[in-house]
Amino acid sequence: MAVTGAAGNIGAVVRRALQSEATRVILLDRVTLRPEADNEDVHTIDLRDAAAVESALAGADQVLHLGGMPDEAPLEDLLDVNVLGTHHVLEAARRTGIERVVLASSNRVAGFYPIGHFTRPQEPVRPDGLYGVSKAAIEALGQLYADKFGLSVICLRIGSFEPVPTEPRHLATWLSPRDAVGYVRAALTAPSSTRFATVYAVSANTRRFWEVPDSAVLDYTPVDNAECHAVDVPGAELPADPTSPQAGPYASPEFTLPHLRS
């Protein structure tokens, strides 16, 4: 098993949780990592270096691709790191015979659907910004490699990954660390007959507006609920405007304008 972006927030949690479940764990990040177990093999690489990515992934049977820019940025940077980097991971998988690639997509691929709309991953994308555009592109790349080259690809549209929810939007969008590990484990171990799937990775929040996956698509049922923390979230008692974007402030022009050329 290999994990890109292993030094990131989700990568670190998944690394600890799955460390004992694989014979060999290949960890990739541009940040220097140190092995924490005998079965860990660490690589300091830039995902934009196709040859380095292929060399590091040699011998892996599954890849969890978490690496990339995690937020709004100039489009050329997002295309360079997120889209081209994902292409290098998928191409390495094709060339080396890796069986399963799990891509970290984002809920922000469809952030402009209103809160009052229950969003399913099969619906057209509505990115809330340039970051969302880059994640829509990696989903498209995953579909291409599944259709054209027969890779098994699962895209996880990750919610608000936090130890606990801290703002009203999180009461709908929270993804707990425990549920994040559950979704990743299910995606890595899904039957090889699953050629391509896109699913929302979100906890079992009472206020959620995204569809959790059917067990026939991904066999994981989330267990945590942000509502258990609502008493500690300022503004939790205020009703949400059903016409406002699910992305909240990420959908505002002000969030993207600083990253556009003046």
C-alpha positions in Angstrom: 0.0 0.0 0.0 1.2 3.5 -0.8 0.1 6.9 0.6 0.9 10.2 -1.0 0.7 13.3 1.1 1.4 11.1 4.1 2.6 14.1 6.2 -0.8 15.9 5.9 -3.6 15.9 8.4 -5.5 12.9 6.9 -2.3 11.2 5.8 -1.0 11.1 9.4 -4.2 9.7 10.8 -4.5 7.1 8.1 -0.8 6.2 8.5 -1.2 5.4 12.2 -4.5 3.5 11.7 -3.4 1.3 8.8 0.2 0.8 9.7 -0.3 -2.7 10.9 -2.7 -3.8 8.1 -0.2 -3.9 5.3 3.0 -5.9 4.7 4.7 -2.8 3.3 3.6 0.8 3.5 5.1 3.3 1.1 4.9 6.9 2.3 5.4 9.8 -0.1 5.5 13.5 0.7 7.5 16.6 -0.2 8.1 17.0 3.5 10.8 14.7 4.9 9.3 11.7 6.8 11.0 9.2 9.1 9.9 5.5 9.3 7.9 4.7 12.4 7.8 1.0 11.8 9.8 -1.7 10.1 7.3 -2.1 7.3 7.4 1.7 6.3 9.3 2.9 3.3 9.5 6.7 3.1 10.2 8.9 0.0 10.6 12.6 -0.2 9.4 13.6 -3.6 7.5 16.2 -5.6 4.4 14.9 -7.3 5.3 17.0 -10.3 8.3 14.6 -10.9 6.7 11.8 -12.9 9.8 9.6 -12.8 10.2 10.0 -9.1 6.6 9.1 -8.5 6.8 6.0 -10.6 10.0 4.9 -8.9 8.5 5.4 -5.4 5.3 3.5 -6.2 7.1 0.5 -7.6 5.8 -2.7 -5.9 2.7 -1.1 -4.4 -0.7 -2.8 -5.1 -2.9 0.1 -3.9 -2.4 3.8 -3.7 -4.2 6.4 -1.5 -3.5 9.7 -3.2 -3.9 12.5 -0.7 -1.0 14.7 -1.9 -1.6 18.2 -3.4 -2.5 21.8 -2.7 -5.3 21.7 -0.1 -7.0 25.0 -0.7 -7.7 28.0 -3.0 -4.7 29.1 -5.0 -3.9 30.4 -8.5 -5.2 28.1 -11.1 -1.8 27.5 -12.7 -0.5 26.2 -9.4 -3.5 24.0 -8.8 -3.2 22.5 -12.3 0.5 22.0 -11.9 0.3 20.3 -8.5 -3.2 18.8 -8.1 -4.0 17.8 -11.7 -0.6 17.0 -13.1 0.5 15.4 -9.9 -2.6 13.1 -10.0 -1.9 12.3 -13.6 1.6 11.2 -12.6 0.1 8.9 -9.9 -2.5 7.4 -12.2 0.1 6.9 -15.0 2.5 5.3 -12.5 -0.3 3.0 -11.5 -1.0 2.1 -15.1 2.6 1.5 -15.9 3.4 -0.6 -12.8 0.2 -2.6 -12.6 -1.2 -1.1 -9.4 -4.7 -2.6 -8.8 -6.5 0.2 -6.9 -6.1 4.0 -6.8 -8.1 6.0 -4.2 -8.2 9.7 -5.1 -8.8 12.4 -2.5 -11.4 14.6 -4.1 -13.4 17.3 -2.2 -16.9 18.3 -1.4 -16.0 21.6 -3.0 -16.4 20.0 -6.4 -20.1 20.8 -5.9 -20.1 23.6 -3.4 -22.5 25.8 -5.3 -25.5 23.5 -4.7 -27.7 25.1 -2.1 -28.0 23.9 1.4 -31.6 22.9 0.8 -30.5 20.5 -2.0 -29.5 16.9 -1.1 -26.5 16.4 -3.3 -25.5 13.1 -4.9 -22.2 12.5 -6.5 -23.8 11.6 -9.9 -25.0 15.2 -10.3 -23.1 17.7 -12.5 -20.2 19.4 -10.7 -20.6 22.9 -9.5 -17.2 23.9 -8.1 -17.1 26.7 -5.6 -13.7 28.0 -6.7 -10.5 27.2 -8.5 -9.6 24.5 -6.0 -12.9 22.8 -6.7 -12.1 23.0 -10.4 -8.8 21.1 -9.8 -10.6 18.4 -7.9 -13.3 18.1 -10.6 -10.4 17.5 -13.0 -8.8 14.8 -10.9 -12.2 13.0 -10.8 -12.3 13.2 -14.6 -8.8 11.8 -14.8 -9.8 8.9 -12.6 -12.8 8.2 -14.8 -10.6 8.3 -17.9 -8.0 5.8 -16.4 -10.8 3.5 -15.3 -12.6 3.6 -18.7 -9.6 3.6 -21.0 -7.0 1.6 -19.1 -9.0 -0.6 -16.7 -7.7 0.8 -13.4 -10.0 0.5 -10.4 -10.4 4.1 -9.1 -12.5 5.4 -6.2 -12.8 9.1 -5.6 -13.6 10.3 -2.1 -15.2 13.7 -1.8 -13.9 14.5 1.6 -15.9 16.7 3.9 -14.7 19.0 6.7 -12.0 16.9 8.2 -11.5 18.1 11.8 -11.1 16.5 15.3 -14.4 18.0 16.2 -16.8 20.5 14.4 -16.1 24.1 15.3 -18.4 26.1 13.2 -22.1 25.9 12.1 -21.2 24.6 8.5 -19.4 21.7 10.1 -22.6 20.4 11.6 -23.5 19.3 8.1 -20.1 18.7 6.5 -17.9 17.2 9.3 -15.8 14.2 8.6 -14.4 12.7 11.8 -11.0 11.1 12.0 -12.6 7.7 12.8 -15.0 8.0 9.8 -12.1 9.2 7.5 -10.2 6.0 8.3 -13.3 3.9 7.7 -14.0 5.4 4.3 -10.3 5.0 3.3 -10.2 1.4 4.5 -13.4 0.6 2.6 -12.2 2.2 -0.6 -8.8 0.4 -0.5 -10.5 -3.0 0.1 -13.5 -2.6 -2.2 -13.9 -5.5 -4.7 -11.8 -5.2 -7.8 -15.0 -5.4 -9.8 -15.6 -1.7 -8.7 -14.1 -0.1 -11.8 -15.0 3.5 -10.9 -16.9 5.3 -8.1 -17.3 8.7 -6.7 -18.7 9.0 -3.1 -19.0 11.6 -0.4 -16.9 10.9 2.7 -18.9 12.6 5.4 -19.9 11.6 8.9 -23.4 10.6 9.9 -24.4 14.2 10.6 -28.1 14.9 11.2 -27.8 18.1 9.2 -25.7 16.7 6.3 -26.8 17.6 2.7 -24.7 15.0 0.9 -25.6 11.4 0.1 -23.5 8.8 2.0 -22.6 5.8 -0.3 -24.8 2.8 -0.8 -23.2 -0.4 0.5 -23.3 -1.8 -3.0 -20.9 1.0 -4.0 -18.8 1.4 -0.9 -19.3 -0.8 2.1 -18.9 1.7 4.9 -21.5 3.3 7.2 -20.3 6.4 9.1 -20.7 6.3 12.8 -20.0 9.8 14.2 -22.5 12.7 14.2 -21.6 16.4 14.5 -24.8 17.0 16.3 -23.2 15.5 19.4 -20.9 18.5 19.5 -23.5 21.2 18.5 -23.7 22.5 22.1 -20.1 23.6 21.8 -20.5 25.3 18.3 -21.3 29.0 18.4 -24.3 29.8 16.3 -25.4 26.2 16.0 -29.0 27.1 17.0 -29.4 29.6 14.1 -31.3 28.2 11.1 -29.3 27.8 7.9 -30.6 29.6 4.8 -31.6 26.8 2.4 -30.8 28.9 -0.6 -27.2 29.7 0.4 -24.3 27.6 -1.1 -23.2 24.4 0.7 -19.7 25.7 0.5 -20.4 28.6 2.7 -17.7 31.3 2.6 -15.7 29.3 0.0 -18.3 30.2 -2.6 -17.9 34.0 -2.1 -16.1 36.0 -4.9 -13.7 37.3 -2.2 -12.4 33.9 -1.5 -11.1 33.5 -5.1 -10.4 37.1 -6.2 -7.0 37.3 -4.5 -5.8 34.3 -6.6 -6.8 35.9 -10.0 -4.6 38.1 -12.0 -5.4 41.8 -11.5 
